[in-house]
Amino acid sequence: MRAALLRRGAPRRERTAGQTRMGLFGVLVLALRPLLASGCQEDFPGSTHCPSDNFSIPEGSSGMTIANISKNATLVLCHKNSSSSHWEDILSISTKGDMDVFIGAYEEHFSVSANALVIKNASKWLAGGYQLADLLHRSCVQLFILSMPEPWHCPSAYVSMPEGSSETIVDNILINSNKLALYRKNHSSSAWQHILNITKGHLNYSISAYEGYFHISNNNLVIKNAYEGLPGEY
């Protein structure tokens, strides 16, 4: 339901500690990658029992896919679409959260933010299966399928709220699904912004600035303590 309401520059004589870490990380990844035909394999130990999930992100929007990624070892993310029979390495992530993109087309669509893997400005060609693998221990960490929903007819409503007040914006949100996502688009933007997920009645925020302004009450999604930063389309 809708509701309205770096690339390296010229060489320098000295390198910073951060640059040194990135350099060593790049060397480590390059040294490890030749050991495998692909960073992701169908026959990794435990791959048949790898945690999996499905994500649906509207085209042009952003959303978190995997949380707490840097607690693992050096990771590689692979992509396989419906027309491919093998995994393709697209990027790696160090334990410090540094990301190294192997295929340039993916660079503007993935980032690491607040220890989570985020997809940005989703495009239809990104749809397909993804595997996050531990490169050092040859193990699967996470599988997920990303899809881009087609436009659909959605019931709409207009909600007007005085500042500081609370009001229900969506009724009976948990009747048809135990897993929902809330997006927002303000008046100056054409892209949807992923705000939070609703899983079995629990709110998990992808943007901390919205924490405390939404809650579930009697199976309804409620905005509380409304302020001037919340108006827009939801």
TIBALO-168186 format. One record per atom (N, C-alpha, C, O, CB): x, y negated, z negated. Coordinates in steps of 0.05 Angstrom, whole numbers, padded with zeros to 5 digits, always signed. Glycine has a CB too. Example, Ala and Ser with C-alpha at 12.3 -4.5 7.8 and 13.67 -1.06 7.14 Angstrom:
<vokes>
+00264+00114-00156/+00246+00090-00156/+00264+00066-00156/+00285+00066-00169/+00226+00089-00181/+00257+00045-00142/+00273+00021-00143/+00258-00001-00157/+00268-00023-00161/+00282+00012-00114/
</vokes>
This chain:
<vokes>
+00017+00024+00000/+00000+00000+00000/+00017-00025+00000/+00038-00025-00014/-00019+00000-00024/+00010-00045+00016/+00024-00070+00015/+00011-00090-00003/-00014-00091-00003/+00027-00082+00044/+00026-00105-00017/+00015-00127-00033/+00032-00152-00027/+00056-00150-00027/+00014-00121-00063/+00020-00175-00023/+00035-00199-00017/+00041-00213-00043/+00021-00208-00055/+00021-00217+00003/+00050-00222-00052/+00056-00238-00076/+00078-00258-00069/+00087-00273-00086/+00065-00219-00101/+00750-00101+00094/+00767-00122+00106/+00790-00108+00121/+00810-00094+00116/+00778-00142+00084/+00778-00117+00138/+00802-00106+00152/+00827-00121+00144/+00826-00144+00135/+00798-00109+00183/+00852-00108+00146/+00877-00120+00138/+00884-00143+00157/+00879-00141+00181/+00899-00100+00137/+00895-00164+00146/+00904-00186+00163/+00933-00183+00171/+00943-00161+00172/+00900-00213+00148/+00947-00205+00175/+00975-00204+00183/+00991-00192+00160/+00984-00197+00137/+00985-00232+00190/+01013-00178+00166/+01029-00165+00146/+01041-00186+00126/+01048-00208+00135/+01052-00149+00158/+01042-00179+00101/+01053-00196+00081/+01079-00184+00069/+01083-00160+00071/+01033-00202+00059/+01094-00201+00058/+01120-00192+00046/+01114-00176+00021/+01129-00157+00015/+01138-00216+00040/+01092-00183+00006/+01086-00169-00019/+01058-00157-00016/+01041-00168-00002/+01088-00188-00043/+01054-00135-00030/+01028-00122-00030/+01017-00122-00059/+01032-00118-00078/+01029-00094-00019/+00991-00126-00061/+00979-00125-00088/+00975-00097-00097/+00978-00078-00081/+00952-00140-00088/+00969-00093-00123/+00965-00066-00133/+00941-00053-00120/+00942-00029-00114/+00960-00067-00164/+00920-00069-00114/+00897-00058-00101/+00903-00048-00073/+00894-00028-00064/+00875-00079-00099/+00920-00064-00058/+00928-00055-00032/+00944-00030-00032/+00942-00013-00015/+00943-00078-00018/+00961-00028-00053/+00978-00004-00056/+00960+00021-00061/+00965+00042-00049/+00998-00007-00078/+00939+00018-00078/+00921+00040-00083/+00907+00049-00058/+00904+00072-00053/+00902+00033-00105/+00897+00029-00042/+00883+00036-00018/+00902+00049+00002/+00893+00068+00016/+00871+00010-00005/+00927+00041+00003/+00946+00053+00021/+00951+00082+00013/+00951+00099+00031/+00972+00038+00021/+00955+00087-00013/+00959+00114-00022/+00935+00132-00017/+00937+00155-00010/+00967+00115-00051/+00911+00120-00022/+00886+00135-00017/+00883+00142+00012/+00876+00165+00019/+00862+00118-00026/+00890+00123+00030/+00889+00129+00058/+00907+00151+00066/+00900+00168+00082/+00895+00104+00074/+00932+00151+00055/+00951+00172+00061/+00941+00199+00051/+00944+00219+00064/+00978+00166+00049/+00929+00199+00027/+00919+00224+00015/+00897+00236+00033/+00897+00260+00039/+00908+00219-00013/+00878+00219+00042/+00856+00229+00058/+00867+00239+00085/+00858+00260+00094/+00836+00207+00063/+00886+00225+00097/+00897+00234+00123/+00912+00260+00119/+00913+00276+00138/+00915+00212+00134/+00924+00264+00096/+00939+00288+00092/+00921+00312+00087/+00928+00335+00095/+00958+00285+00068/+00898+00307+00076/+00879+00329+00069/+00862+00336+00093/+00855+00360+00096/+00862+00321+00046/+00854+00318+00109/+00835+00323+00130/+00845+00344+00150/+00828+00360+00159/+00829+00298+00145/+00870+00345+00158/+00879+00366+00176/+00875+00394+00166/+00876+00413+00181/+00907+00362+00184/+00873+00397+00139/+00870+00424+00128/+00843+00436+00135/+00840+00461+00133/+00873+00422+00097/+00824+00419+00142/+00797+00429+00148/+00789+00420+00176/+00795+00397+00184/+00777+00420+00127/+00774+00436+00190/+00763+00428+00216/+00744+00405+00212/+00742+00386+00228/+00749+00451+00231/+00729+00406+00190/+00712+00384+00182/+00712+00383+00152/+00716+00404+00139/+00682+00388+00193/+00708+00359+00140/+00707+00357+00111/+00684+00373+00099/+00686+00382+00076/+00705+00328+00103/+00663+00377+00115/+00639+00391+00105/+00637+00418+00120/+00641+00419+00145/+00614+00374+00109/+00630+00439+00106/+00629+00465+00118/+00602+00478+00110/+00592+00473+00088/+00653+00482+00110/+00592+00496+00127/+00568+00510+00120/+00573+00531+00099/+00555+00538+00083/+00557+00524+00145/+00599+00541+00097/+00605+00563+00079/+00621+00554+00055/+00636+00570+00043/+00620+00584+00094/+00618+00529+00046/+00631+00520+00021/+00621+00537-00002/+00598+00545-00002/+00626+00490+00016/+00638+00543-00022/+00629+00557-00045/+00606+00541-00058/+00609+00517-00064/+00652+00562-00066/+00583+00554-00062/+00561+00540-00075/+00544+00523-00056/+00525+00510-00065/+00570+00523-00097/+00551+00523-00030/+00537+00505-00011/+00508+00513-00009/+00491+00496-00004/+00550+00506+00016/+00502+00539-00012/+00474+00548-00010/+00457+00539-00034/+00433+00539-00033/+00472+00578-00007/+00471+00531-00056/+00457+00522-00079/+00463+00492-00085/+00460+00483-00107/+00465+00539-00104/+00472+00478-00064/+00479+00450-00067/+00454+00433-00073/+00433+00437-00059/+00494+00439-00042/+00454+00415-00092/+00431+00398-00097/+00423+00384-00071/+00440+00374-00056/+00437+00377-00119/+00397+00382-00066/+00387+00370-00041/+00364+00351-00047/+00350+00354-00067/+00379+00391-00021/+00359+00333-00028/+00338+00314-00031/+00330+00303-00004/+00346+00305+00015/+00345+00290-00051/+00307+00290-00002/+00298+00277+00023/+00293+00248+00017/+00282+00240-00003/+00272+00291+00034/+00303+00231+00035/+00299+00202+00032/+00286+00191+00057/+00293+00198+00080/+00326+00188+00027/+00267+00173+00054/+00253+00160+00076/+00257+00130+00072/+00247+00118+00052/+00223+00167+00077/+00272+00117+00090/+00278+00089+00087/+00268+00074+00112/+00276+00081+00134/+00308+00084+00084/+00250+00054+00110/+00240+00040+00133/+00263+00028+00149/+00283+00019+00138/+00221+00018+00125/+00260+00027+00175/+00281+00016+00192/+00286-00013+00185/+00267-00029+00181/+00273+00018+00222/+00312-00020+00183/+00320-00047+00176/+00322-00052+00146/+00330-00074+00137/+00300-00067+00187/+00315-00032+00130/+00315-00035+00101/+00340-00022+00089/+00356-00010+00103/+00290-00023+00088/+00343-00024+00063/+00366-00012+00049/+00356+00005+00026/+00334+00000+00015/+00385-00034+00038/+00371+00024+00017/+00363+00041-00005/+00386+00058-00016/+00404+00065-00001/+00340+00059+00004/+00384+00064-00042/+00404+00081-00054/+00398+00110-00048/+00375+00118-00049/+00405+00076-00085/+00419+00125-00042/+00416+00154-00037/+00427+00171-00059/+00413+00189-00069/+00429+00161-00010/+00452+00166-00067/+00465+00183-00087/+00477+00166-00109/+00492+00148-00103/+00486+00201-00075/+00470+00171-00134/+00480+00156-00157/+00504+00170-00169/+00508+00194-00165/+00458+00152-00178/+00520+00155-00185/+00543+00167-00200/+00562+00183-00182/+00569+00205-00189/+00532+00184-00222/+00570+00171-00160/+00587+00186-00141/+00616+00187-00149/+00630+00207-00144/+00585+00174-00114/+00626+00166-00163/+00655+00165-00168/+00664+00182-00191/+00688+00184-00197/+00664+00137-00172/+00645+00196-00205/+00654+00214-00226/+00665+00239-00214/+00678+00255-00228/+00630+00221-00244/+00661+00243-00188/+00672+00267-00174/+00700+00261-00164/+00710+00239-00167/+00653+00276-00151/+00712+00281-00151/+00738+00277-00139/+00735+00262-00113/+00714+00252-00107/+00752+00304-00135/+00757+00261-00097/+00755+00248-00071/+00734+00262-00054/+00733+00286-00052/+00783+00250-00057/+00715+00246-00043/+00692+00256-00030/+00693+00249+00000/+00705+00230+00008/+00667+00246-00042/+00679+00265+00016/+00676+00259+00044/+00646+00262+00050/+00633+00281+00041/+00693+00278+00062/+00635+00243+00066/+00607+00244+00074/+00606+00252+00103/+00620+00240+00120/+00593+00217+00069/+00589+00272+00109/+00586+00282+00137/+00557+00279+00146/+00539+00278+00129/+00595+00311+00139/+00554+00276+00172/+00527+00272+00184/+00523+00293+00205/+00541+00299+00220/+00524+00243+00195/+00498+00303+00207/+00491+00322+00228/+00462+00315+00237/+00444+00317+00220/+00493+00352+00219/+00459+00307+00262/+00432+00301+00271/+00419+00325+00284/+00431+00346+00285/+00432+00277+00291/+00394+00321+00294/+00379+00344+00305/+00391+00356+00330/+00385+00379+00337/+00351+00335+00310/+00408+00341+00344/+00419+00351+00369/+00447+00362+00365/+00460+00371+00385/+00420+00329+00389/+00457+00363+00340/+00484+00372+00335/+00484+00398+00319/+00466+00403+00303/+00500+00351+00320/+00504+00415+00324/+00506+00441+00310/+00528+00440+00289/+00533+00461+00276/+00511+00463+00330/+00542+00418+00286/+00564+00417+00267/+00564+00391+00252/+00553+00371+00261/+00592+00421+00281/+00577+00391+00228/+00580+00367+00212/+00602+00349+00224/+00622+00358+00233/+00586+00374+00183/+00597+00323+00223/+00616+00303+00232/+00625+00285+00209/+00608+00272+00196/+00605+00286+00255/+00651+00285+00202/+00660+00268+00181/+00656+00238+00188/+00664+00230+00210/+00691+00273+00175/+00644+00223+00170/+00639+00195+00177/+00654+00175+00158/+00661+00153+00165/+00610+00189+00177/+00658+00184+00132/+00672+00167+00114/+00681+00183+00089/+00671+00205+00085/+00654+00143+00105/+00699+00171+00074/+00708+00183+00049/+00707+00163+00027/+00707+00139+00032/+00737+00194+00052/+00705+00173+00002/+00702+00156-00022/+00721+00166-00043/+00721+00189-00050/+00673+00155-00032/+00738+00148-00053/+00757+00155-00074/+00744+00155-00101/+00721+00146-00104/+00781+00137-00073/+00758+00165-00121/+00748+00164-00149/+00745+00136-00159/+00731+00132-00179/+00766+00181-00167/+00758+00116-00146/+00755+00088-00154/+00732+00074-00140/+00727+00051-00144/+00781+00073-00148/+00719+00089-00122/+00697+00077-00107/+00705+00064-00081/+00688+00051-00068/+00683+00057-00124/+00731+00067-00073/+00740+00055-00048/+00729+00072-00025/+00731+00097-00026/+00771+00054-00047/+00719+00059-00004/+00707+00074+00018/+00724+00070+00043/+00732+00047+00049/+00678+00064+00023/+00729+00092+00057/+00745+00091+00082/+00728+00103+00104/+00722+00127+00103/+00772+00106+00079/+00720+00086+00124/+00701+00095+00145/+00717+00106+00168/+00735+00092+00179/+00683+00072+00154/+00711+00130+00177/+00725+00143+00199/+00714+00135+00226/+00728+00133+00246/+00725+00173+00196/+00687+00130+00227/+00673+00123+00252/+00662+00095+00249/+00644+00091+00232/+00651+00144+00259/+00671+00077+00265/+00664+00049+00261/+00635+00043+00262/+00626+00024+00248/+00678+00033+00282/+00619+00058+00277/+00590+00052+00279/+00576+00054+00252/+00555+00042+00249/+00578+00071+00299/+00587+00069+00233/+00574+00073+00207/+00582+00051+00187/+00570+00049+00166/+00581+00100+00196/+00602+00035+00193/+00614+00017+00173/+00594-00003+00162/+00594-00008+00138/+00637+00002+00185/+00577-00014+00179/+00558-00034+00169/+00533-00022+00156/+00516-00037+00145/+00549-00052+00192/+00531+00004+00155/+00507+00017+00145/+00511+00031+00118/+00491+00041+00107/+00497+00037+00165/+00536+00034+00109/+00541+00047+00083/+00558+00030+00065/+00576+00016+00075/+00554+00074+00088/+00553+00031+00040/+00569+00017+00020/+00568+00032-00006/+00550+00048-00011/+00561-00012+00017/+00587+00026-00024/+00586+00036-00051/+00580+00013-00070/+00596-00006-00071/+00613+00050-00059/+00558+00014-00084/+00550-00008-00102/+00541+00004-00128/+00524+00021-00130/+00527-00024-00089/+00552-00007-00150/+00545+00002-00177/+00546+00032-00180/+00529+00045-00191/+00517-00008-00184/+00568+00043-00168/+00574+00072-00170/+00553+00089-00156/+00550+00113-00162/+00574+00080-00199/+00540+00077-00135/+00520+00092-00120/+00526+00089-00090/+00536+00068-00082/+00492+00083-00126/+00519+00109-00074/+00521+00107-00045/+00496+00094-00034/+00474+00104-00039/+00526+00135-00032/+00499+00073-00019/+00476+00057-00010/+00476+00056+00021/+00497+00052+00033/+00476+00028-00021/+00452+00060+00033/+00449+00056+00061/+00437+00028+00066/+00418+00021+00053/+00430+00078+00073/+00450+00014+00084/+00441-00014+00089/+00431-00016+00118/+00440-00002+00136/+00465-00034+00085/+00411-00034+00122/+00401-00040+00149/+00396-00014+00164/+00407-00010+00186/+00421-00058+00164/+00380+00004+00153/+00375+00030+00165/+00366+00028+00194/+00350+00012+00201/+00354+00045+00148/+00378+00046+00210/+00372+00048+00238/+00364+00076+00245/+00373+00095+00232/+00396+00038+00256/+00347+00080+00266/+00337+00106+00272/+00359+00127+00278/+00355+00150+00272/+00318+00105+00295/+00381+00118+00290/+00402+00137+00297/+00416+00148+00273/+00431+00168+00275/+00422+00124+00316/+00412+00136+00249/+00423+00147+00224/+00408+00170+00213/+00418+00184+00195/+00424+00125+00204/+00384+00175+00223/+00368+00197+00213/+00382+00224+00217/+00398+00227+00236/+00340+00198+00227/+00376+00243+00199/+00389+00269+00202/+00398+00280+00175/+00390+00269+00154/+00412+00269+00221/+00414+00301+00175/+00424+00313+00151/+00451+00301+00143/+00467+00295+00160/+00426+00343+00154/+00455+00299+00117/+00480+00289+00106/+00490+00308+00085/+00474+00320+00070/+00477+00261+00095/+00516+00312+00083/+00529+00328+00062/+00552+00312+00050/+00569+00302+00064/+00539+00355+00074/+00551+00310+00023/+00573+00298+00009/+00589+00320-00003/+00579+00336-00019/+00563+00278-00014/+00615+00322+00003/+00632+00345-00005/+00656+00336-00020/+00667+00314-00015/+00640+00361+00020/+00665+00352-00038/+00690+00349-00053/+00712+00359-00036/+00714+00383-00031/+00689+00363-00081/+00729+00341-00026/+00749+00348-00006/+00771+00365-00019/+00783+00382-00006/+00761+00323+00006/+00778+00359-00044/+00800+00374-00057/+00792+00403-00064/+00808+00421-00061/+00809+00359-00082/+00768+00406-00075/+00760+00432-00085/+00742+00447-00065/+00732+00469-00072/+00745+00429-00111/+00738+00437-00041/+00722+00450-00020/+00695+00459-00031/+00689+00483-00030/+00738+00474-00009/+00680+00440-00041/+00654+00446-00052/+00634+00425-00044/+00640+00402-00040/+00655+00448-00083/+00609+00433-00042/+00587+00415-00035/+00578+00401-00060/+00573+00414-00081/+00564+00431-00021/+00574+00375-00058/+00565+00358-00081/+00535+00352-00078/+00521+00353-00098/+00582+00333-00083/+00527+00344-00054/+00499+00336-00050/+00492+00339-00020/+00508+00332-00003/+00495+00307-00059/+00468+00348-00015/+00456+00349+00012/+00432+00331+00011/+00417+00330-00008/+00449+00378+00020/+00428+00315+00033/+00403+00300+00035/+00396+00296+00064/+00413+00295+00082/+00405+00274+00020/+00370+00293+00069/+00359+00288+00095/+00348+00260+00095/+00331+00253+00078/+00338+00309+00104/+00356+00244+00115/+00347+00216+00117/+00328+00214+00141/+00334+00223+00163/+00371+00197+00120/+00305+00201+00136/+00286+00197+00158/+00277+00168+00159/+00278+00154+00138/+00262+00216+00155/+00268+00160+00182/+00258+00132+00186/+00228+00135+00192/+00221+00144+00214/+00273+00117+00209/+00211+00127+00173/+00182+00130+00178/+00172+00112+00201/+00182+00089+00204/+00166+00124+00153/+00154+00122+00217/+00141+00105+00238/+00122+00086+00225/+00111+00091+00203/+00127+00123+00259/+00117+00063+00238/+00097+00044+00227/+00069+00058+00224/+00061+00074+00241/+00094+00019+00246/+00055+00051+00203/+00029+00063+00198/+00010+00042+00188/+00018+00021+00178/+00031+00087+00178/-00016+00048+00190/-00036+00030+00179/-00036+00033+00149/-00039+00055+00138/-00064+00036+00191/-00032+00011+00135/-00030+00012+00106/-00050-00007+00094/-00052-00030+00102/-00001+00005+00097/-00066+00002+00074/-00084-00016+00060/-00069-00040+00049/-00046-00036+00040/-00100-00001+00038/-00081-00063+00049/-00068-00086+00039/-00086-00102+00019/-00110-00099+00020/-00059-00105+00062/-00073-00118+00003/-00088-00134-00016/-00072-00160-00022/-00047-00160-00019/-00094-00119-00042/-00085-00181-00029/-00072-00205-00037/-00075-00209-00067/-00097-00208-00078/-00084-00230-00021/-00053-00214-00080/-00052-00217-00109/-00041-00244-00116/-00019-00251-00107/-00036-00195-00123/-00055-00260-00131/-00046-00286-00141/-00045-00286-00171/-00064-00279-00184/-00065-00309-00131/-00021-00293-00182/-00017-00290-00211/-00006-00316-00222/+00013-00327-00210/+00001-00267-00217/-00016-00326-00244/-00003-00348-00258/+00024-00340-00269/+00028-00317-00276/-00021-00359-00281/+00043-00358-00270/+00069-00352-00280/+00067-00343-00309/+00053-00355-00325/+00088-00377-00278/+00081-00322-00316/+00081-00311-00343/+00059-00291-00349/+00058-00280-00371/+00078-00333-00362/+00042-00286-00329/+00020-00267-00333/+00027-00239-00323/+00048-00235-00312/-00005-00277-00319/+00009-00220-00328/+00013-00192-00319/-00012-00184-00304/-00035-00192-00310/+00018-00173-00343/-00009-00166-00283/-00032-00157-00268/-00024-00132-00252/-00001-00129-00244/-00041-00180-00249/-00044-00115-00249/-00040-00091-00232/-00038-00098-00203/-00054-00114-00193/-00064-00071-00237/-00018-00087-00189/-00016-00092-00160/-00023-00068-00144/-00031-00071-00121/+00012-00102-00154/-00020-00043-00155/-00028-00019-00140/-00041+00000-00160/-00030+00006-00181/-00003-00005-00127/-00066+00009-00153/-00081+00027-00170/-00074+00056-00164/-00068+00063-00141/-00111+00022-00167/-00075+00073-00184/-00073+00102-00181/-00050+00111-00163/-00054+00126-00144/-00099+00113-00169/-00026+00101-00170/-00004+00106-00152/+00006+00135-00152/+00020+00143-00133/+00019+00087-00159/+00000+00150-00173/+00012+00176-00175/-00007+00199-00167/-00001+00222-00171/+00021+00181-00204/-00030+00192-00155/-00049+00212-00148/-00039+00229-00124/-00042+00253-00125/-00076+00200-00141/-00028+00216-00104/-00020+00230-00080/+00010+00237-00078/+00017+00253-00061/-00026+00213-00056/+00026+00227-00095/+00055+00233-00094/+00068+00229-00121/+00061+00211-00136/+00068+00215-00073/+00087+00246-00127/+00103+00244-00152/+00128+00228-00147/+00143+00222-00166/+00110+00271-00163/+00134+00220-00122/+00158+00206-00116/+00152+00184-00096/+00145+00189-00073/+00180+00225-00105/+00156+00159-00105/+00149+00136-00089/+00172+00116-00090/+00189+00117-00108/+00123+00122-00098/+00173+00098-00070/+00193+00077-00070/+00179+00050-00065/+00160+00049-00050/+00215+00082-00048/+00188+00029-00079/+00176+00003-00076/+00197-00015-00061/+00220-00017-00070/+00168-00010-00103/+00187-00029-00040/+00204-00047-00025/+00191-00075-00026/+00167-00078-00030/+00207-00038+00005/+00208-00095-00022/+00199-00123-00023/+00211-00138+00001/+00234-00134+00008/+00206-00137-00049/+00195-00156+00012/+00204-00173+00034/+00195-00201+00027/+00171-00206+00024/+00194-00164+00062/+00214-00220+00024/+00206-00247+00017/+00199-00263+00043/+00202-00253+00065/+00228-00262+00001/+00190-00287+00039/+00180-00303+00062/+00202-00311+00081/+00197-00318+00104/+00166-00327+00052/+00227-00311+00072/+00249-00320+00089/+00264-00297+00102/+00284-00302+00116/+00268-00337+00073/+00255-00272+00099/+00270-00249+00109/+00251-00232+00126/+00227-00230+00121/+00282-00233+00086/+00263-00218+00145/+00248-00199+00162/+00253-00170+00154/+00242-00152+00166/+00255-00203+00191/+00271-00166+00135/+00279-00139+00126/+00267-00132+00099/+00264-00149+00082/+00309-00136+00126/+00260-00106+00096/+00250-00097+00070/+00274-00091+00052/+00294-00080+00060/+00232-00072+00073/+00271-00098+00026/+00292-00093+00006/+00282-00072-00014/+00261-00075-00025/+00300-00120-00008/+00298-00051-00017/+00290-00030-00036/+00294-00039-00064/+00316-00047-00072/+00307-00004-00030/+00272-00039-00080/+00273-00049-00108/+00275-00026-00128/+00292-00028-00146/+00248-00065-00113/+00258-00006-00125/+00258+00015-00145/+00245+00040-00134/+00231+00040-00114/+00243+00006-00170/+00250+00062-00148/+00237+00088-00143/+00219+00095-00166/+00225+00088-00189/+00258+00111-00138/+00197+00108-00160/+00179+00117-00181/+00178+00148-00179/+00167+00159-00159/+00150+00105-00177/+00189+00161-00199/+00190+00190-00199/+00175+00201-00223/+00184+00197-00246/+00219+00200-00199/+00153+00214-00218/+00136+00225-00239/+00130+00205-00261/+00131+00211-00285/+00150+00250-00251/+00124+00181-00253/+00116+00160-00271/+00139+00144-00284/+00134+00126-00299/+00101+00172-00293/+00164+00151-00277/+00187+00136-00287/+00199+00118-00266/+00201+00125-00243/+00209+00157-00297/+00207+00094-00275/+00218+00074-00256/+00248+00075-00257/+00260+00074-00278/+00208+00045-00264/+00260+00077-00233/+00289+00076-00230/+00296+00053-00211/+00290+00055-00188/+00301+00103-00220/+00309+00033-00222/+00314+00008-00207/+00339+00011-00190/+00360+00020-00199/+00316-00016-00225/+00338+00002-00165/+00361-00001-00148/+00373-00029-00149/+00396-00034-00142/+00355+00007-00119/+00356-00048-00158/+00365-00076-00162/+00358-00084-00191/+00335-00087-00198/+00352-00095-00141/+00379-00089-00207/+00374-00093-00235/+00359-00119-00241/+00347-00121-00263/+00401-00094-00250/+00359-00138-00223/+00346-00164-00228/+00315-00160-00231/+00302-00178-00243/+00351-00183-00204/+00304-00138-00222/+00276-00133-00224/+00268-00118-00249/+00244-00115-00255/+00266-00118-00200/+00288-00109-00264/+00282-00094-00289/+00266-00111-00308/+00272-00134-00313/+00308-00083-00302/+00246-00099-00320/+00229-00113-00340/+00205-00126-00328/+00188-00136-00343/+00246-00133-00354/+00203-00128-00302/+00180-00141-00289/+00160-00122-00277/+00138-00130-00268/+00190-00160-00267/+00166-00096-00277/+00147-00076-00267/+00145-00053-00288/+00164-00046-00301/+00157-00064-00240/+00121-00042-00291/+00118-00019-00308/+00093-00004-00299/+00076-00014-00285/+00116-00027-00337/+00091+00021-00309/+00068+00038-00303/+00049+00038-00327/+00058+00042-00350/+00077+00067-00296/+00023+00032-00322/+00003+00032-00344/-00022+00045-00333/-00034+00036-00313/-00002+00003-00353/-00031+00066-00346/-00055+00081-00338/-00054+00088-00309/-00075+00085-00295/-00079+00064-00344/-00031+00098-00300/-00028+00107-00272/-00028+00084-00252/-00031+00089-00228/-00050+00126-00265/-00025+00059-00261/-00025+00036-00243/+00003+00023-00244/+00016+00023-00265/-00047+00016-00251/+00011+00011-00222/+00036-00004-00221/+00029-00033-00228/+00012-00046-00215/+00050-00002-00193/+00043-00044-00248/+00036-00070-00259/+00060-00088-00258/+00083-00080-00264/+00026-00068-00288/+00056-00113-00250/+00076-00134-00253/+00070-00149-00279/+00048-00157-00284/+00076-00154-00228/+00091-00152-00295/+00087-00166-00320/+00106-00190-00322/+00128-00190-00310/+00092-00147-00344/+00097-00210-00337/+00113-00234-00341/+00122-00245-00314/+00146-00250-00309/+00138-00228-00358/+00103-00250-00296/+00109-00260-00269/+00124-00286-00270/+00119-00303-00286/+00082-00263-00253/+00142-00289-00251/+00157-00314-00248/+00161-00320-00219/+00155-00304-00202/+00185-00312-00263/+00172-00344-00213/+00172-00355-00186/+00190-00339-00167/+00189-00343-00143/+00181-00383-00186/+00207-00321-00177/+00225-00305-00160/+00212-00280-00150/+00224-00266-00134/+00249-00298-00175/+00187-00274-00158/+00174-00249-00150/+00156-00250-00125/+00151-00230-00112/+00158-00239-00172/+00145-00273-00118/+00126-00274-00095/+00139-00263-00069/+00163-00266-00065/+00117-00303-00089/+00122-00251-00053/+00131-00239-00027/+00113-00217-00020/+00090-00215-00031/+00160-00229-00030/+00121-00200-00001/+00105-00178+00008/+00117-00152-00003/+00142-00148-00002/+00103-00177+00039/+00100-00134-00014/+00110-00109-00026/+00097-00085-00012/+00102-00062-00020/+00103-00109-00056/
</vokes>
